[in-house]
Amino acid sequence: MNSWLEALMDLLFPPRCPECGKEMPLLGEWCPDCLKRYQLNVTLDAAEQGLRYLDEVIIFADYSRAVRKLLQNLKFRHEKAAAQYLQALLPRSLAKAFDNLSIRYCPTLVVPVPVHRKRLRQRGYNQTSLIFKAWAERQGLLWRDVLQRIKPTLPQYSLNPEERRSNIKDAFIVTRPELIMNQSILLVDDIFTSGITLDEAAHQLRRAGAKQISGAVCASSAR
């Protein structure tokens, strides 16, 4: 979009905080109070969640109200601008976040959970990449699209735990195992519900030789 047209759009429809509606200087900005309300930076014990292949899972934001709407708009209504507001929920410094959470290592690379090629054609993008890729690069971490989703799956939210594991089993393959051998990985996804999808992706990374795997998600209601 031309700069003059962007300026006109900002004048006619100024960016607003997605929670309280306060006018903001830039698209993607929250007002400080609302941002503080949603940011979490908490860690879940993977074993306590019944997950076998992750060392821990880090949640960056609470999955409620404005965050839920932003994620739904990004995934189902093709509103790519929502990703900018979700990026703002991620920590400015991952190393500091890991230190505050007492995680013993910091990853060397970031791997996104992929969508199936059919869904990618329909949507036009992987929402997880839109949320996390630019952020990972700012952290100085390598971005590696080494997972491929080879099996179309049903939406996990509509299934019970046993059905979820069956649904996602063998859905992923690692396309470039040499890139992750003996690496410490941050495996990222948009939402954590049961964690079964994240854990199955981690399973394939373990089989391909990954040394350590932390999961990180933009949002979750799990604690």
C-alpha positions in Angstrom: 0.0 0.0 0.0 1.3 3.5 -0.9 2.5 5.6 2.1 -0.1 8.3 1.4 -2.9 5.8 1.3 -1.7 4.2 4.6 -1.6 7.7 6.1 -5.2 8.4 4.9 -6.4 5.0 6.3 -4.7 5.8 9.6 -6.5 9.1 9.7 -9.9 7.7 8.8 -9.5 4.5 10.9 -6.8 5.1 13.5 -5.2 2.0 15.2 -6.8 1.1 18.5 -6.0 -1.2 21.4 -7.8 -4.4 20.6 -9.1 -4.7 24.2 -10.2 -1.3 25.4 -10.4 0.5 22.0 -8.1 3.3 23.0 -6.6 5.1 20.0 -2.9 4.1 19.6 -0.1 5.5 17.5 0.7 2.4 15.5 -1.0 -0.7 14.3 -0.2 -3.6 16.5 0.1 -1.6 19.7 -1.9 -2.3 22.9 -2.4 0.2 25.7 0.0 -0.6 28.6 -2.7 -1.7 31.0 -4.3 -4.1 28.5 -1.0 -5.5 27.4 0.0 -6.2 31.0 -3.4 -7.9 31.6 -2.8 -10.4 28.8 0.9 -11.1 29.0 1.8 -14.1 31.1 5.3 -15.7 30.4 4.5 -18.8 32.5 5.8 -22.3 32.1 4.0 -25.6 32.3 5.6 -28.8 33.4 5.3 -31.0 30.3 5.1 -34.3 32.3 2.3 -32.9 34.5 0.4 -32.2 31.3 0.9 -35.8 30.1 3.3 -34.7 27.4 6.3 -37.1 26.7 8.6 -35.3 24.3 8.7 -31.7 25.5 10.9 -30.4 28.3 8.4 -27.7 29.1 5.8 -25.4 27.5 5.9 -21.6 27.8 2.7 -19.6 27.5 3.1 -16.0 26.5 -0.5 -14.7 26.8 -3.9 -15.6 28.2 -6.3 -17.0 25.7 -9.4 -14.9 26.4 -11.4 -12.0 25.1 -9.3 -9.9 22.8 -6.5 -12.5 22.3 -9.1 -15.2 21.4 -10.7 -12.9 18.9 -7.4 -11.9 17.3 -6.4 -15.5 16.9 -9.8 -16.5 15.4 -9.6 -13.5 13.0 -6.1 -14.5 11.9 -7.0 -18.2 11.4 -10.5 -18.1 10.0 -11.1 -14.6 8.7 -7.8 -13.9 6.8 -7.2 -10.8 9.0 -3.4 -10.8 8.8 -3.1 -7.5 10.7 -4.1 -9.4 13.8 -0.7 -11.0 13.8 0.9 -7.7 14.7 -1.1 -7.4 17.9 -0.2 -11.0 18.8 3.5 -10.4 18.2 3.3 -7.6 20.7 2.4 -10.2 23.4 5.7 -12.0 23.0 8.7 -11.1 25.3 11.2 -8.6 24.0 14.0 -10.8 25.2 13.6 -14.5 25.1 16.9 -15.0 27.0 15.6 -12.9 29.9 12.2 -14.7 29.8 14.0 -18.1 30.0 16.2 -16.9 32.9 13.1 -15.6 34.8 11.4 -18.9 34.3 14.5 -20.8 35.5 14.9 -22.7 32.2 18.4 -24.0 32.1 19.1 -23.5 28.4 18.2 -21.1 25.6 17.3 -22.5 22.2 19.6 -22.1 19.1 16.7 -22.3 16.6 13.0 -22.0 16.3 10.7 -24.5 14.5 7.0 -23.7 13.8 4.3 -26.3 13.9 3.2 -26.5 10.2 -0.3 -26.6 8.7 -1.2 -29.1 6.0 -0.6 -28.0 2.4 -4.4 -28.0 1.8 -5.0 -25.7 4.7 -2.1 -23.5 3.6 -3.6 -23.1 0.1 -7.0 -22.1 1.7 -5.6 -19.7 4.2 -2.5 -18.5 2.3 -0.2 -18.6 5.3 0.8 -20.4 8.5 -0.5 -18.2 11.3 2.2 -19.5 13.6 4.9 -18.2 11.2 3.2 -14.8 11.0 3.2 -14.5 14.8 6.7 -15.8 15.5 9.1 -15.6 12.6 10.0 -11.9 12.7 10.2 -12.1 16.5 12.6 -15.1 16.3 14.8 -13.2 14.0 14.9 -10.3 16.4 16.1 -12.7 19.1 19.0 -13.7 16.8 17.6 -17.3 16.5 17.6 -19.4 13.3 14.2 -20.1 11.9 13.9 -23.6 10.5 10.8 -24.9 8.6 11.9 -28.5 9.0 8.5 -30.0 9.9 6.0 -31.0 7.2 2.4 -31.9 7.9 1.7 -34.9 5.7 -1.7 -36.0 7.1 -4.8 -33.8 7.0 -6.4 -33.8 10.5 -9.6 -32.9 12.1 -9.7 -29.8 14.4 -8.3 -31.0 17.7 -10.7 -28.9 19.8 -13.7 -31.0 18.7 -12.1 -34.3 19.9 -11.5 -36.0 23.3 -7.9 -36.7 24.4 -7.8 -40.3 23.0 -9.2 -39.1 19.7 -6.7 -36.2 19.6 -3.7 -38.5 19.9 -5.1 -40.8 17.2 -5.9 -37.8 15.0 -2.5 -36.3 15.1 -0.4 -39.5 15.2 2.2 -39.6 12.4 0.9 -36.3 11.0 4.4 -34.8 10.8 7.8 -35.6 9.3 11.2 -33.9 9.6 12.4 -32.9 6.1 15.9 -31.7 7.1 17.1 -33.8 10.1 20.7 -32.6 9.6 19.6 -29.1 10.6 18.3 -30.1 14.0 20.7 -32.8 15.1 21.9 -32.1 18.6 20.2 -28.7 18.6 18.2 -27.0 21.4 14.9 -26.1 19.8 12.0 -23.8 20.6 8.9 -25.4 19.0 6.3 -22.7 18.5 2.5 -22.8 17.9 -0.4 -20.4 18.1 -2.5 -22.0 20.8 -2.1 -24.7 23.5 -5.2 -26.6 24.5 -4.2 -30.2 25.4 -0.6 -29.9 24.0 -1.0 -33.2 22.0 -0.3 -31.6 18.7 2.8 -29.8 20.0 4.0 -33.1 21.6 3.6 -35.1 18.4 5.6 -32.5 16.6 8.3 -32.7 19.3 8.2 -36.5 19.0 9.3 -36.3 15.4 12.0 -33.8 16.2 13.3 -36.1 19.0 13.4 -39.0 16.5 15.4 -36.9 14.1 18.0 -36.1 16.8 17.0 -32.9 18.6 18.7 -32.6 22.0 16.3 -30.4 23.9 12.9 -29.1 23.0 10.9 -26.4 24.7 7.4 -25.6 23.4 6.2 -22.0 23.2 2.7 -20.8 22.4 1.2 -17.4 21.8 -1.7 -18.1 24.0 -3.4 -20.7 26.3 -6.0 -20.9 29.1 -4.0 -23.8 30.6 -2.1 -23.1 33.9 
